[in-house]
Amino acid sequence: MGPADFFELVKAYAKQETMEPLRGAGRWLLFGVAGSVLLMLASISLTLAMLRVLQEETGSTFTGNLSWFPYLATLVAAVVVIGLLAWRITKRSL
């Protein structure tokens, strides 16, 4: 085995150990970003749906001086969900 064969072997090994895992990480990253975008759009849609339900389906309950309540209720629900997500993300597993 000469020096040229040795360098080819090292080159092939480096490519195998660096490029192939990076390709797998790229796919993992692509699916992660796509999933995050879809979850964000779904969260926005559900938040707006909650606001519209409180505004339209409660009759005259939240009119006049209480017209701000659907906004507050929606904000509180969104903050609770974000808080739960942050808690679960930062929770250490045993």
MOPAC internal coordinates of N, CA, C and O (Angstrom, degrees):
PM7 1SCF
backbone

  N    0.0000 0     0.00 0     0.00 0    0    0    0
  C    1.4511 1     0.00 0     0.00 0    1    0    0
  C    1.5235 1   107.67 1     0.00 0    2    1    0
  O    1.2310 1   121.31 1   -58.01 1    3    2    1
  N    1.3279 1   115.10 1   121.99 1    3    2    1
  C    1.4509 1   120.62 1  -177.24 1    5    3    2
  C    1.5177 1   111.46 1   -94.78 1    6    5    3
  O    1.2310 1   120.75 1    -1.77 1    7    6    5
  N    1.3464 1   116.18 1   178.23 1    7    6    5
  C    1.4635 1   120.76 1  -179.99 1    9    7    6
  C    1.5220 1   112.89 1   -61.83 1   10    9    7
  O    1.2310 1   119.90 1   145.72 1   11   10    9
  N    1.3170 1   117.79 1   -34.28 1   11   10    9
  C    1.4651 1   120.66 1  -179.67 1   13   11   10
  C    1.5281 1   110.54 1   -66.97 1   14   13   11
  O    1.2310 1   120.79 1   139.24 1   15   14   13
  N    1.3368 1   116.10 1   -40.76 1   15   14   13
  C    1.4642 1   119.80 1   177.79 1   17   15   14
  C    1.5217 1   111.19 1   -65.23 1   18   17   15
  O    1.2310 1   121.06 1   140.28 1   19   18   17
  N    1.3340 1   115.58 1   -39.72 1   19   18   17
  C    1.4564 1   120.25 1   179.16 1   21   19   18
  C    1.5248 1   111.06 1   -61.66 1   22   21   19
  O    1.2310 1   120.37 1   133.98 1   23   22   21
  N    1.3250 1   116.90 1   -46.02 1   23   22   21
  C    1.4658 1   120.08 1   179.86 1   25   23   22
  C    1.5199 1   111.51 1   -65.89 1   26   25   23
  O    1.2310 1   119.77 1   143.96 1   27   26   25
  N    1.3188 1   118.04 1   -36.04 1   27   26   25
  C    1.4701 1   121.10 1   176.16 1   29   27   26
  C    1.5277 1   110.48 1   -64.90 1   30   29   27
  O    1.2310 1   120.84 1   139.76 1   31   30   29
  N    1.3325 1   115.99 1   -40.24 1   31   30   29
  C    1.4589 1   120.61 1   179.10 1   33   31   30
  C    1.5366 1   110.44 1   -64.86 1   34   33   31
  O    1.2310 1   120.59 1   135.56 1   35   34   33
  N    1.3316 1   116.49 1   -44.44 1   35   34   33
  C    1.4660 1   120.42 1   178.41 1   37   35   34
  C    1.5203 1   110.45 1   -63.76 1   38   37   35
  O    1.2310 1   120.37 1   138.12 1   39   38   37
  N    1.3250 1   116.89 1   -41.88 1   39   38   37
  C    1.4714 1   121.63 1   179.32 1   41   39   38
  C    1.5353 1   110.64 1   -62.75 1   42   41   39
  O    1.2310 1   120.01 1   135.03 1   43   42   41
  N    1.3227 1   117.59 1   -44.97 1   43   42   41
  C    1.4648 1   121.02 1   179.46 1   45   43   42
  C    1.5265 1   110.94 1   -64.60 1   46   45   43
  O    1.2310 1   120.56 1   139.71 1   47   46   45
  N    1.3269 1   116.54 1   -40.29 1   47   46   45
  C    1.4583 1   120.49 1   178.97 1   49   47   46
  C    1.5287 1   111.03 1   -65.00 1   50   49   47
  O    1.2310 1   120.29 1   135.61 1   51   50   49
  N    1.3262 1   117.04 1   -44.39 1   51   50   49
  C    1.4660 1   121.00 1   179.52 1   53   51   50
  C    1.5254 1   110.85 1   -62.44 1   54   53   51
  O    1.2310 1   120.68 1   139.21 1   55   54   53
  N    1.3197 1   116.31 1   -40.79 1   55   54   53
  C    1.4651 1   119.75 1   178.47 1   57   55   54
  C    1.5199 1   110.72 1   -64.67 1   58   57   55
  O    1.2310 1   120.60 1   137.23 1   59   58   57
  N    1.3229 1   116.46 1   -42.77 1   59   58   57
  C    1.4626 1   120.38 1  -179.96 1   61   59   58
  C    1.5208 1   111.41 1   -64.14 1   62   61   59
  O    1.2310 1   119.64 1   139.78 1   63   62   61
  N    1.3062 1   118.29 1   -40.22 1   63   62   61
  C    1.4508 1   121.92 1  -174.70 1   65   63   62
  C    1.5272 1   114.18 1   -85.26 1   66   65   63
  O    1.2310 1   119.96 1   167.17 1   67   66   65
  N    1.3306 1   117.68 1   -12.83 1   67   66   65
  C    1.4676 1   119.40 1  -179.55 1   69   67   66
  C    1.5221 1   112.78 1  -114.42 1   70   69   67
  O    1.2310 1   119.82 1   133.15 1   71   70   69
  N    1.2949 1   117.96 1   -46.85 1   71   70   69
  C    1.4661 1   120.58 1  -173.42 1   73   71   70
  C    1.5256 1   112.75 1   -74.10 1   74   73   71
  O    1.2310 1   120.11 1   137.42 1   75   74   73
  N    1.3093 1   117.40 1   -42.58 1   75   74   73
  C    1.4677 1   119.05 1  -177.68 1   77   75   74
  C    1.5339 1   112.46 1   -65.48 1   78   77   75
  O    1.2310 1   118.95 1   135.97 1   79   78   77
  N    1.3445 1   119.60 1   -44.03 1   79   78   77
  C    1.4700 1   117.95 1   175.54 1   81   79   78
  C    1.5268 1   112.49 1   -64.14 1   82   81   79
  O    1.2310 1   119.78 1   146.44 1   83   82   81
  N    1.3256 1   118.03 1   -33.56 1   83   82   81
  C    1.4626 1   120.45 1   178.24 1   85   83   82
  C    1.5211 1   111.45 1   -66.02 1   86   85   83
  O    1.2310 1   120.12 1   144.22 1   87   86   85
  N    1.3114 1   117.38 1   -35.78 1   87   86   85
  C    1.4707 1   119.72 1   176.81 1   89   87   86
  C    1.5239 1   110.58 1   -64.25 1   90   89   87
  O    1.2310 1   120.66 1   137.11 1   91   90   89
  N    1.3237 1   116.35 1   -42.89 1   91   90   89
  C    1.4679 1   120.21 1   176.91 1   93   91   90
  C    1.5203 1   111.40 1   -63.88 1   94   93   91
  O    1.2310 1   120.26 1   140.81 1   95   94   93
  N    1.3263 1   117.10 1   -39.19 1   95   94   93
  C    1.4646 1   120.87 1   178.59 1   97   95   94
  C    1.5268 1   110.39 1   -66.82 1   98   97   95
  O    1.2310 1   120.11 1   145.30 1   99   98   97
  N    1.3138 1   117.40 1   -34.70 1   99   98   97
  C    1.4667 1   120.88 1   178.05 1  101   99   98
  C    1.5174 1   111.62 1   -63.05 1  102  101   99
  O    1.2310 1   120.73 1   136.53 1  103  102  101
  N    1.3243 1   116.22 1   -43.47 1  103  102  101
  C    1.4663 1   120.04 1   177.14 1  105  103  102
  C    1.5199 1   110.80 1   -64.54 1  106  105  103
  O    1.2310 1   120.45 1   137.40 1  107  106  105
  N    1.3196 1   116.75 1   -42.60 1  107  106  105
  C    1.4617 1   122.00 1   178.56 1  109  107  106
  C    1.5266 1   110.27 1   -61.70 1  110  109  107
  O    1.2310 1   120.66 1   137.12 1  111  110  109
  N    1.3207 1   116.35 1   -42.88 1  111  110  109
  C    1.4597 1   121.18 1   178.88 1  113  111  110
  C    1.5306 1   110.85 1   -66.18 1  114  113  111
  O    1.2310 1   119.84 1   138.82 1  115  114  113
  N    1.3275 1   117.92 1   -41.18 1  115  114  113
  C    1.4651 1   121.63 1   179.34 1  117  115  114
  C    1.5305 1   111.01 1   -61.27 1  118  117  115
  O    1.2310 1   120.37 1   133.21 1  119  118  117
  N    1.3298 1   116.89 1   -46.79 1  119  118  117
  C    1.4643 1   119.79 1   179.51 1  121  119  118
  C    1.5285 1   110.87 1   -67.32 1  122  121  119
  O    1.2310 1   119.89 1   145.11 1  123  122  121
  N    1.3180 1   117.82 1   -34.89 1  123  122  121
  C    1.4610 1   121.12 1   177.89 1  125  123  122
  C    1.5159 1   111.96 1   -64.81 1  126  125  123
  O    1.2310 1   120.47 1   135.95 1  127  126  125
  N    1.3196 1   116.70 1   -44.05 1  127  126  125
  C    1.4674 1   120.66 1   179.84 1  129  127  126
  C    1.5288 1   110.01 1   -67.45 1  130  129  127
  O    1.2310 1   120.49 1   136.53 1  131  130  129
  N    1.3293 1   116.67 1   -43.47 1  131  130  129
  C    1.4683 1   119.83 1   179.04 1  133  131  130
  C    1.5284 1   110.84 1   -62.17 1  134  133  131
  O    1.2310 1   120.21 1   136.53 1  135  134  133
  N    1.3234 1   117.20 1   -43.47 1  135  134  133
  C    1.4637 1   120.42 1   177.93 1  137  135  134
  C    1.5180 1   112.29 1   -63.73 1  138  137  135
  O    1.2310 1   120.35 1   140.93 1  139  138  137
  N    1.3299 1   116.93 1   -39.07 1  139  138  137
  C    1.4666 1   120.42 1   178.53 1  141  139  138
  C    1.5193 1   111.71 1   -64.44 1  142  141  139
  O    1.2310 1   120.74 1   137.89 1  143  142  141
  N    1.3216 1   116.20 1   -42.11 1  143  142  141
  C    1.4664 1   119.85 1   179.29 1  145  143  142
  C    1.5259 1   110.49 1   -64.42 1  146  145  143
  O    1.2310 1   120.25 1   137.28 1  147  146  145
  N    1.3239 1   117.13 1   -42.72 1  147  146  145
  C    1.4674 1   119.85 1   179.68 1  149  147  146
  C    1.5301 1   111.51 1   -66.26 1  150  149  147
  O    1.2310 1   120.11 1   140.23 1  151  150  149
  N    1.3298 1   117.39 1   -39.77 1  151  150  149
  C    1.4621 1   119.68 1   176.66 1  153  151  150
  C    1.5175 1   111.56 1   -65.22 1  154  153  151
  O    1.2310 1   120.03 1   142.24 1  155  154  153
  N    1.3279 1   117.55 1   -37.76 1  155  154  153
  C    1.4601 1   120.75 1   178.20 1  157  155  154
  C    1.5309 1   110.35 1   -63.45 1  158  157  155
  O    1.2310 1   120.25 1   134.31 1  159  158  157
  N    1.3356 1   117.13 1   -45.69 1  159  158  157
  C    1.4614 1   120.77 1   179.47 1  161  159  158
  C    1.5348 1   111.29 1   -63.80 1  162  161  159
  O    1.2310 1   120.60 1   140.38 1  163  162  161
  N    1.3225 1   116.45 1   -39.62 1  163  162  161
  C    1.4658 1   120.00 1   177.91 1  165  163  162
  C    1.5253 1   111.01 1   -65.73 1  166  165  163
  O    1.2310 1   120.20 1   139.87 1  167  166  165
  N    1.3197 1   117.22 1   -40.13 1  167  166  165
  C    1.4691 1   120.55 1   179.24 1  169  167  166
  C    1.5179 1   111.39 1   -64.26 1  170  169  167
  O    1.2310 1   120.64 1   137.27 1  171  170  169
  N    1.3148 1   116.38 1   -42.73 1  171  170  169
  C    1.4691 1   120.18 1   178.11 1  173  171  170
  C    1.5289 1   109.98 1   -63.31 1  174  173  171
  O    1.2310 1   120.42 1   136.41 1  175  174  173
  N    1.3262 1   116.79 1   -43.59 1  175  174  173
  C    1.4655 1   120.52 1  -179.79 1  177  175  174
  C    1.5277 1   111.33 1   -63.30 1  178  177  175
  O    1.2310 1   120.05 1   136.75 1  179  178  177
  N    1.3290 1   117.52 1   -43.25 1  179  178  177
  C    1.4588 1   120.43 1   179.43 1  181  179  178
  C    1.5268 1   111.88 1   -66.88 1  182  181  179
  O    1.2310 1   120.30 1   143.23 1  183  182  181
  N    1.3279 1   117.02 1   -36.77 1  183  182  181
  C    1.4644 1   119.89 1   177.78 1  185  183  182
  C    1.5236 1   110.73 1   -65.47 1  186  185  183
  O    1.2310 1   120.42 1   135.20 1  187  186  185
  N    1.3208 1   116.80 1   -44.80 1  187  186  185
  C    1.4642 1   119.85 1   177.15 1  189  187  186
  C    1.5247 1   111.78 1   -65.00 1  190  189  187
  O    1.2310 1   120.38 1   143.67 1  191  190  189
  N    1.3361 1   116.89 1   -36.33 1  191  190  189
  C    1.4610 1   120.24 1   177.92 1  193  191  190
  C    1.5242 1   110.73 1   -64.53 1  194  193  191
  O    1.2310 1   120.75 1   139.38 1  195  194  193
  N    1.3295 1   116.17 1   -40.62 1  195  194  193
  C    1.4683 1   119.13 1   177.79 1  197  195  194
  C    1.5280 1   110.67 1   -62.90 1  198  197  195
  O    1.2310 1   120.54 1   137.14 1  199  198  197
  N    1.3222 1   116.58 1   -42.86 1  199  198  197
  C    1.4592 1   120.28 1   178.64 1  201  199  198
  C    1.5273 1   111.23 1   -61.65 1  202  201  199
  O    1.2310 1   120.54 1   134.25 1  203  202  201
  N    1.3305 1   116.57 1   -45.75 1  203  202  201
  C    1.4672 1   119.99 1  -178.76 1  205  203  202
  C    1.5239 1   111.50 1   -65.43 1  206  205  203
  O    1.2310 1   119.76 1   142.24 1  207  206  205
  N    1.3377 1   118.06 1   -37.76 1  207  206  205
  C    1.4639 1   121.07 1   178.30 1  209  207  206
  C    1.5235 1   110.04 1   -63.84 1  210  209  207
  O    1.2310 1   120.33 1   135.50 1  211  210  209
  N    1.3240 1   116.97 1   -44.50 1  211  210  209
  C    1.4680 1   119.65 1   179.19 1  213  211  210
  C    1.5287 1   111.69 1   -65.53 1  214  213  211
  O    1.2310 1   120.18 1   147.13 1  215  214  213
  N    1.3235 1   117.25 1   -32.87 1  215  214  213
  C    1.4625 1   120.01 1  -179.33 1  217  215  214
  C    1.5231 1   112.41 1   -78.22 1  218  217  215
  O    1.2310 1   120.19 1   139.34 1  219  218  217
  N    1.3168 1   117.24 1   -40.66 1  219  218  217
  C    1.4655 1   120.56 1  -170.17 1  221  219  218
  C    1.5246 1   114.44 1   -97.70 1  222  221  219
  O    1.2310 1   119.67 1   145.78 1  223  222  221
  N    1.3194 1   118.23 1   -34.22 1  223  222  221
  C    1.4601 1   120.45 1  -170.55 1  225  223  222
  C    1.5321 1   113.81 1   -96.93 1  226  225  223
  O    1.2310 1   119.68 1  -177.00 1  227  226  225
  N    1.3043 1   118.22 1     3.00 1  227  226  225
  C    1.4695 1   119.82 1  -179.77 1  229  227  226
  C    1.5186 1   111.85 1  -101.81 1  230  229  227
  O    1.2310 1   120.38 1  -168.94 1  231  230  229
  N    1.3058 1   116.89 1    11.06 1  231  230  229
  C    1.4614 1   120.77 1   177.88 1  233  231  230
  C    1.5202 1   111.15 1    67.11 1  234  233  231
  O    1.2310 1   120.58 1    48.13 1  235  234  233
  N    1.3023 1   116.49 1  -131.87 1  235  234  233
  C    1.4636 1   120.42 1  -178.16 1  237  235  234
  C    1.5357 1   111.80 1   -98.58 1  238  237  235
  O    1.2310 1   120.42 1  -164.23 1  239  238  237
  N    1.3138 1   116.80 1    15.77 1  239  238  237
  C    1.4684 1   120.15 1  -177.44 1  241  239  238
  C    1.5242 1   111.67 1   -62.12 1  242  241  239
  O    1.2310 1   120.42 1   134.02 1  243  242  241
  N    1.3294 1   116.81 1   -45.98 1  243  242  241
  C    1.4622 1   120.66 1  -176.16 1  245  243  242
  C    1.5241 1   111.08 1  -106.41 1  246  245  243
  O    1.2310 1   120.83 1  -123.11 1  247  246  245
  N    1.3115 1   116.02 1    56.89 1  247  246  245
  C    1.4711 1   120.90 1   176.07 1  249  247  246
  C    1.5243 1   108.46 1  -118.08 1  250  249  247
  O    1.2310 1   120.92 1   -12.04 1  251  250  249
  N    1.2936 1   115.85 1   167.96 1  251  250  249
  C    1.4643 1   120.13 1   178.42 1  253  251  250
  C    1.5128 1   111.82 1    67.06 1  254  253  251
  O    1.2310 1   120.92 1    56.31 1  255  254  253
  N    1.3345 1   115.85 1  -123.69 1  255  254  253
  C    1.4609 1   120.96 1  -177.61 1  257  255  254
  C    1.5287 1   113.74 1   -69.65 1  258  257  255
  O    1.2310 1   119.91 1   163.47 1  259  258  257
  N    1.3171 1   117.78 1   -16.53 1  259  258  257
  C    1.4678 1   121.00 1  -179.65 1  261  259  258
  C    1.5292 1   113.07 1  -101.97 1  262  261  259
  O    1.2310 1   119.61 1  -165.57 1  263  262  261
  N    1.3133 1   118.35 1    14.43 1  263  262  261
  C    1.4683 1   120.31 1  -177.47 1  265  263  262
  C    1.5304 1   111.93 1   -66.98 1  266  265  263
  O    1.2310 1   119.62 1   163.56 1  267  266  265
  N    1.3169 1   118.33 1   -16.44 1  267  266  265
  C    1.4606 1   122.66 1   178.96 1  269  267  266
  C    1.5197 1   112.60 1   -82.26 1  270  269  267
  O    1.2310 1   119.44 1   162.60 1  271  270  269
  N    1.3278 1   118.67 1   -17.40 1  271  270  269
  C    1.4564 1   121.81 1  -173.44 1  273  271  270
  C    1.5336 1   114.15 1   -62.00 1  274  273  271
  O    1.2310 1   118.18 1   137.75 1  275  274  273
  N    1.3363 1   121.08 1   -42.25 1  275  274  273
  C    1.4742 1   119.00 1   177.57 1  277  275  274
  C    1.5279 1   112.52 1   -58.17 1  278  277  275
  O    1.2310 1   120.18 1   143.82 1  279  278  277
  N    1.3315 1   117.27 1   -36.18 1  279  278  277
  C    1.4575 1   120.18 1   178.22 1  281  279  278
  C    1.5297 1   111.05 1   -66.60 1  282  281  279
  O    1.2310 1   120.67 1   136.80 1  283  282  281
  N    1.3266 1   116.33 1   -43.20 1  283  282  281
  C    1.4601 1   120.81 1   178.94 1  285  283  282
  C    1.5266 1   110.72 1   -64.81 1  286  285  283
  O    1.2310 1   120.01 1   135.16 1  287  286  285
  N    1.3146 1   117.60 1   -44.84 1  287  286  285
  C    1.4617 1   121.32 1  -179.55 1  289  287  286
  C    1.5249 1   110.80 1   -62.22 1  290  289  287
  O    1.2310 1   120.31 1   138.63 1  291  290  289
  N    1.3211 1   117.02 1   -41.37 1  291  290  289
  C    1.4588 1   121.18 1   178.32 1  293  291  290
  C    1.5206 1   110.64 1   -65.97 1  294  293  291
  O    1.2310 1   120.09 1   137.76 1  295  294  293
  N    1.3176 1   117.44 1   -42.24 1  295  294  293
  C    1.4602 1   121.08 1   178.34 1  297  295  294
  C    1.5244 1   111.07 1   -63.12 1  298  297  295
  O    1.2310 1   120.21 1   135.87 1  299  298  297
  N    1.3268 1   117.21 1   -44.13 1  299  298  297
  C    1.4654 1   120.71 1   179.52 1  301  299  298
  C    1.5328 1   110.17 1   -62.72 1  302  301  299
  O    1.2310 1   119.98 1   136.95 1  303  302  301
  N    1.3172 1   117.65 1   -43.05 1  303  302  301
  C    1.4649 1   120.75 1   179.16 1  305  303  302
  C    1.5330 1   110.33 1   -62.57 1  306  305  303
  O    1.2310 1   120.02 1   137.59 1  307  306  305
  N    1.3343 1   117.57 1   -42.41 1  307  306  305
  C    1.4634 1   120.62 1   179.32 1  309  307  306
  C    1.5238 1   111.17 1   -64.94 1  310  309  307
  O    1.2310 1   120.25 1   139.01 1  311  310  309
  N    1.3346 1   117.13 1   -40.99 1  311  310  309
  C    1.4713 1   120.67 1   179.10 1  313  311  310
  C    1.5288 1   110.61 1   -66.28 1  314  313  311
  O    1.2310 1   119.83 1   141.83 1  315  314  313
  N    1.3170 1   117.92 1   -38.17 1  315  314  313
  C    1.4656 1   121.14 1   177.60 1  317  315  314
  C    1.5251 1   110.30 1   -63.49 1  318  317  315
  O    1.2310 1   120.28 1   134.64 1  319  318  317
  N    1.3133 1   117.08 1   -45.36 1  319  318  317
  C    1.4684 1   120.52 1   179.34 1  321  319  318
  C    1.5241 1   110.23 1   -63.22 1  322  321  319
  O    1.2310 1   119.83 1   135.91 1  323  322  321
  N    1.3160 1   117.93 1   -44.09 1  323  322  321
  C    1.4667 1   120.75 1   178.82 1  325  323  322
  C    1.5243 1   110.19 1   -63.49 1  326  325  323
  O    1.2310 1   120.19 1   139.69 1  327  326  325
  N    1.3234 1   117.24 1   -40.31 1  327  326  325
  C    1.4615 1   120.81 1   177.29 1  329  327  326
  C    1.5174 1   112.56 1   -62.51 1  330  329  327
  O    1.2310 1   120.37 1   136.41 1  331  330  329
  N    1.3337 1   116.90 1   -43.59 1  331  330  329
  C    1.4678 1   120.34 1   177.28 1  333  331  330
  C    1.5263 1   111.29 1   -62.80 1  334  333  331
  O    1.2310 1   120.64 1   138.04 1  335  334  333
  N    1.3145 1   116.39 1   -41.96 1  335  334  333
  C    1.4646 1   119.33 1   178.08 1  337  335  334
  C    1.5214 1   111.56 1   -63.42 1  338  337  335
  O    1.2310 1   120.10 1   135.84 1  339  338  337
  N    1.3186 1   117.42 1   -44.16 1  339  338  337
  C    1.4641 1   120.65 1   178.97 1  341  339  338
  C    1.5237 1   110.89 1   -63.54 1  342  341  339
  O    1.2310 1   120.16 1   141.09 1  343  342  341
  N    1.3232 1   117.30 1   -38.91 1  343  342  341
  C    1.4555 1   121.25 1   178.49 1  345  343  342
  C    1.5204 1   110.96 1   -62.90 1  346  345  343
  O    1.2310 1   120.57 1   136.15 1  347  346  345
  N    1.3421 1   116.51 1   -43.85 1  347  346  345
  C    1.4630 1   120.12 1  -179.10 1  349  347  346
  C    1.5272 1   111.77 1   -70.81 1  350  349  347
  O    1.2310 1   120.22 1   146.56 1  351  350  349
  N    1.3135 1   117.19 1   -33.44 1  351  350  349
  C    1.4616 1   119.77 1   179.20 1  353  351  350
  C    1.5204 1   110.58 1   -67.97 1  354  353  351
  O    1.2310 1   120.20 1   139.65 1  355  354  353
  N    1.3292 1   117.21 1   -40.35 1  355  354  353
  C    1.4572 1   120.70 1  -175.83 1  357  355  354
  C    1.5231 1   113.39 1   -89.18 1  358  357  355
  O    1.2310 1   119.35 1   175.59 1  359  358  357
  N    1.3112 1   118.85 1    -4.41 1  359  358  357
  C    1.4659 1   121.61 1  -179.42 1  361  359  358
  C    1.5206 1   109.14 1   -68.65 1  362  361  359
  O    1.2310 1   121.52 1   -48.76 1  363  362  361
  N    1.3195 1   114.70 1   131.24 1  363  362  361
  C    1.4687 1   119.86 1   179.48 1  365  363  362
  C    1.5274 1   108.69 1   -85.38 1  366  365  363
  O    1.2310 1   121.25 1   -41.97 1  367  366  365
  N    1.3095 1   115.22 1   138.03 1  367  366  365
  C    1.4609 1   119.37 1   176.26 1  369  367  366
  C    1.5226 1   109.28 1   -93.26 1  370  369  367
  O    1.2310 1   120.81 1   -30.52 1  371  370  369
  N    1.3185 1   116.05 1   149.48 1  371  370  369
  C    1.4685 1   120.21 1  -178.64 1  373  371  370
  C    1.4920 1   111.29 1   -87.27 1  374  373  371
  O    1.2310 1   120.10 1   180.00 1  375  374  373

